[in-house]
Amino acid sequence: MDHLMPATTETYRSPSKECLYSSTNIAVNTSTSTTTTTQTAGN
């Protein structure tokens, strides 16, 4: 359980990072759409 704490803490510590990863995943999933990728980069 202790080894799970750091990762969980990091995620909760940086909510913006979580959003960043989500946005990155969206950009990757819709890499064909340049507009979506540009909007994600802008955010």
C-alpha positions as CSV (number, residue, x, y, z in Angstrom):
1,M,0.0,0.0,0.0
2,D,2.9,2.3,0.8
3,H,4.2,2.0,-2.7
4,L,0.9,3.2,-4.1
5,M,0.8,6.3,-2.0
6,P,3.5,8.3,-3.9
7,A,1.8,8.0,-7.2
8,T,-1.6,8.7,-5.8
9,T,-0.3,11.7,-3.9
10,E,1.4,13.0,-7.0
11,T,-1.8,12.8,-9.0
12,Y,-3.9,14.5,-6.3
13,R,-1.1,17.0,-5.6
14,S,-1.1,18.2,-9.3
15,P,-4.7,18.3,-10.5
16,S,-3.5,20.4,-13.5
17,K,-1.1,17.5,-14.4
18,E,-4.1,15.2,-14.4
19,C,-5.9,17.5,-16.8
20,L,-2.8,17.8,-18.9
21,Y,-2.6,14.0,-19.2
22,S,-6.3,13.8,-20.1
23,S,-5.9,16.5,-22.7
24,T,-2.8,14.7,-24.1
25,N,-4.8,11.5,-24.4
26,I,-7.6,13.4,-26.2
27,A,-5.0,14.9,-28.5
28,V,-3.5,11.6,-29.3
29,N,-6.9,10.0,-29.8
30,T,-7.8,12.7,-32.2
31,S,-4.4,13.3,-33.7
32,T,-6.1,13.5,-37.1
33,S,-7.8,16.7,-36.0
34,T,-5.3,19.5,-36.0
35,T,-7.8,21.8,-34.4
36,T,-8.2,19.7,-31.3
37,T,-4.5,19.3,-31.0
38,T,-4.0,23.0,-31.3
39,Q,-6.7,23.7,-28.7
40,T,-5.1,21.2,-26.3
41,A,-1.7,22.8,-26.8
42,G,-3.2,26.2,-26.1
43,N,-4.6,25.0,-22.8
